[in-house]
Amino acid sequence: MAERLISQADAFHKALHAWYDAYHRLLPWRDMPSLYKTVVSEFMLQQTQVDTVLPYFEKWMLRWPDFQALAQATEEEVVKAWEGLGYYNRARNLYRLACLVAEMPEPPKTADGWIVLPGVGPYTAAAIASIACGDPVAVVDGNVIRVLTRLVADDRMFKDNGTAVKAMDPLAQALVSPVFPGDHNQAMMELGATICYRLKPLCTMCPVVNFCAGAADGDPERFPRFLPRITERVFLKRLWLIHDGKLLLRQHGAAAKRLSGMYELPLAEPLVAILLDEDIVAKKRRAISNQQIEETIYQCRWMPVMEKVIAKDPELRWVQLSDLGGITLSGPHRRWVNELLARGVGEEM
């Protein structure tokens, strides 16, 4: 199947690129594209949906329009501007990359040149180099895996996404357009994002359906095939404690890596030993990777004995309610704090 598709590459490119030229989404990093816009958008789009990224990208470009401007910021300012996008090491790495690129005589022009910079893996290196520099190297992400496995009806069972990337990379590289690699890669990703859905793909609207073995078989949803993921359930108990116009928070230290320097509501233990259902003010659920996390937030009455426990923990901080807007809370915790404050929960109990 793969050999047949590769032999039809010219016709495949023509159909795919004509569709992309006519129907691609109008996104701000595609409007007057630049190397810097490509780099920022690729960092923001890692693990994050386009709709979530859009308002962040617009504000980012107004504040830091190029590598030099970003390099003159502080890491704290950059992470604060990233608040709500999650995976904060992306922000730190983007800042470090900008500092390095700003000092270079000229930026890298190939995927091999980009991959040595902070936060740049094979996918990001290929995306930046092909879109902004014309390097004929293919990108392989979840959307591209889905498109490719359906095009050739690849029936292999993959352990995880990383395994699928390695397996499908040779086909992606063989199929990439040598003349328009950036448009080709964006078209493949666009196809997966807007037509070749995981469930109920829009095959009747697909520009390359005539090349698709999965569609011809009548069951494109069967591809790609992955082993079932083992899901871990995590239960956390957090405190909501306001005293003297201040909210108790935990500021993570350097050991936290991903959340280094960021604030979150503290875990209940060891501050409070007994928690009652009647004190629950919110229950929140979220998923991170293979974890399903349920976090229960308890409001707590201030007791002087707590001060001894707080004093022994250098990460616990009292933050004035009026200063909450100036600190960097992790995205979910910012939403929870705003919600509970709006409800007036725990005000000077």
N, C-alpha and C positions, 0 to 999 in steps of 0.2 A: 504493500500500500504506500509506504513512504517513498519508494523509488518512483512509483507512478506519479505521485504528487510533485516530486522534485523535477521530474521530466516535463511537467506542465507549468513550471515556475513562472515563465513569462506571461502566460495567459492568466494564471492566478494573480500575479502582481497587478496586471491591468484591471481586472475586475475589482480587486480589493482596494486599490488606490483610487479608482474612479468613485467608488462608494464613499471612501473616506473624504475625498475632496468635496463631495456634495453634501455629506450628512454629519461630519464630525461636530462634536459639541464645541460651542464657543466658550473657551476657557481663558482666563486672563494670562496664563503663561504661554498661550498660543497666539495672543495678540501682540504684535511686534516682538517676536521671540528673541531672547538673548541667552547667552551662556549662564548668566547669573540667575535669570528667571527659571531656567531649566533646573539648575542645581537646587534652588530653594524649593521649587515645586516637588522635585523628586524626593527630597528629604521629608517634606510635609506629608507626601502621599504614602510614605511607608507605613503600613498598618492602619491607615486612616482613609475614610471615604472622601470622595471629591466634595460633596456638599458641606462636609465639616471643614474642609481646608479652605474653601473659597473666601470667607470673611477674614481669616487669618492672613492669607496671602496678600490680599488687598492692603491691609493695614501694614503688613511687613514691608511691602515695596514702597509705601509712602514714607515709612520711617527710615529704612535702610535700602536705598535703591541700587547699591552695587557692593562688590566685595570690600572696597575700601571703607565705605560707610559702616558696614557691619563690623569690620575689624576694629573700628574706633569705639565700638560699644564695649560694655562690660559683660562678662558672662552672666552676671546676675540680671542685668537688663534683658538679655536675650532669653533667658529661661522664663522670666516674668512674662515677656511677650508671647511665649509659647504656651502659657498656662491654659489648660483645657484641651490641648491636642494630645497629651499623654506621651509616653515613651520619651522622657525628657532628655535622655542621652542623645537623641537626634539633634536637639537644640544645641547642646554643648559641643557635639561634633561638628555641626554646621558652623558654629562660631570659630572653632579651632581651624577648620578648613579655610574659612574666609581669611583668617589671620595669615595663614600660609600662602594662599593664592595672592593676597594683596602684596606680598613681598617678592613674588616671582617675576622674572622678566616677562614671561607670558604663561598663561595657564596650560595645563596638559591638553593634548589634542586627541589622545587615544584612550581606550578603556584601560590599557595597561598603565598609563600614566595617572589615571584618576584613582585606580583601585588602591594605591598606596596611601591615599589621603584619609583623614579621620572620618569614620562613619560610612565609608564607601565600600560596599561589597560588590560582587560580580554583577548583580542586577542593576544597581545604581550606576556603576561604572559604565555598563553598556548603554543604559538609557541616556546618560549625560553625553557620552562620546558620540553616539549615533545621532541623537537629536540636534545637538548643538555644534558638533564638530565633523559630522559626516563620516565617522568611522563605521565601516560595514560590519558591525557586530550585532548579533540578535539579543533581545531581552527575553527573558523567560520568567513570567510571574504566574500567579494563579489563573488569570484570565487567559494567558497564552497557552498554558498547559491544557486548559479546557478546550480551547479551539483546536490545538494540534492533535490531541488524543482523539477528538471526534473526526477530524479530517481524515485520519488514517485508521480509525476504529481500533486504537491501541488497547488491547484487552489485558495488559499487564496490571497486576495488583501492586500498588505503591504503598510503602510503609508510611510515608509522610510527604509533605510538600517538597522538602529538600531532595528526597529520593526521586520524586517526579521531575524536578528541575534537571537533575543530572541525566535522567533517562531521556528527556525530550530535548535537551540542549543540542545534540548533533543535528536533529531534524530542523530545529529553529535556525541554526547557523547555515545549514544547506539551503534554506528557503529564503533567508533575508535578501532583500533587494540590494545589490551592490551599488546601484546608482542613487537610490533614495532610501537609505537605511533608516533615517529618522522617521520619515512618513510611514514607512513599512511597519516599524515597531509600534508607532502610535496607532496605526490602523488595526494591528493585531490586538492590542490591548483594548481599543475602542470597540472592536467587534465582540470581544468577550464581555465587556461591561454593558453594552447596550443591545445586543442581539443574541449572542450565544450564552444565554442565562444558564445557570446550573439546573434550574427547573423550568420547564416549559420554554425552551429556546424558541425564538421567532424564526424558524427555518424558512418560512415562506418569504421573509424579508431579507434573508441572508444573501449578500452579494456573491458568496463563494459556495453556495449550496451544491452546485453542480460538481464541485471538487470533493465533496464531503462523503466519505464512506459511512460515517456514523448515521448521517441523515438517510443515505440510501438503504441502510439496514433497517430503518424505521424506528430506532430506539437510541437517539443520540444522548439521552439523559444517562445512559449506562456508563458513559465515559466522562471523566476519568474514574478509575476504580481505586479506592483507598481502603486500607484496613481500618476497622472501627477505632476511633480514638478513645482512650481510657480517660474518663473525666474524673477529676478530683473535686470533692465538695469541701469547701472551707467555710467555717463559721467563726465570725469575729464579733466581739462585744466592745463597743466604744462608748466613751463618756461625753456628755454635753454638760459642761460645768461653767457657769458664769458667776463671777464674784467681783464686786467693786468695779463694775463696768468693764471687766476683762473676761476673755474667753481662754480657757486652758487648751493649749495645743501642743503637739509634739513636732519639733523641727528635726528632721532626720540628719544624722551626721554623714561623714564621707563614706562610712562603711555601707550605707544603704545604696550606694552607686546610683541606681536609676532615680531614686527620690532624694538624692543628696541635696541638703539645703532647703528642702520643701517642707511645708507644714501640712499636718493632718490632725484630725481628732484623735486623742490618745486612746489606747486600749484601756479597758476598765481595770484590769489587774496591773499592778498591785494596789491601785488607789482605793478601790472599793471591793470588798470581799463578798458582799451580799447584794444581789441585783434582783429586783422585783418586777414582775410583768407589768404592774401598774405604772412603773416608771419608764416604760418604753415610749419613745417619742417618734421613732421612725424605724422602718426596716427597709434596707436597700439590697438589691441584688445586681450583680454585674458578672461579666465573664472576662477573664484574662487568660489567653492561651487555652490550656486544657483545664483551667480551674473555674468552677462555678462558686462564686463567693457570695455569702449572705452576711450582711453586717447589720447588727442590731444596735441602735443608739439609745442609751439610757440617760435621762436627765438626772442630775445628782445635786444634792444639797451640800453646800460648802460646810466643811467642818475643820476647825483649826488643826486637828491632828494630821490632816492631809499635807500641811506645809512641810512637815518633816520628810515625807515621802517625796514630795516635789523637789525639795532642796537636794536630795541625793541623786536625782536624775538630771544630768546636764542638758538633756534634749527637751525637757518639758519647759514650756514658756507660757507666761501670761501675756496675752496680746490685747491691747485696748480695742474695744469694739469699733471705735472710730478709725483705727489703724489697719483694719482687716483688708481693706482694698489695696494697701501698699505692699502686703506680703504675698508670697507665691504659695498658694494652696494647690494641691493636686486637683485635677479637674472634677472628679466626683465629689470631693470634699468641699470644694467651692460651692457647688450646687446645693449640697446638703446644708452647709452653713447659712447660705442665703435663704434657703427655704425655712429653716428653723428660726432664724432671726425675724423673718417676715411674719411668722406665726407667733412671735413673742414668747417662744418656749424658754422657760427657765430663767426669766429675767429676775435676778436678785431673789432667788427662792429663800 
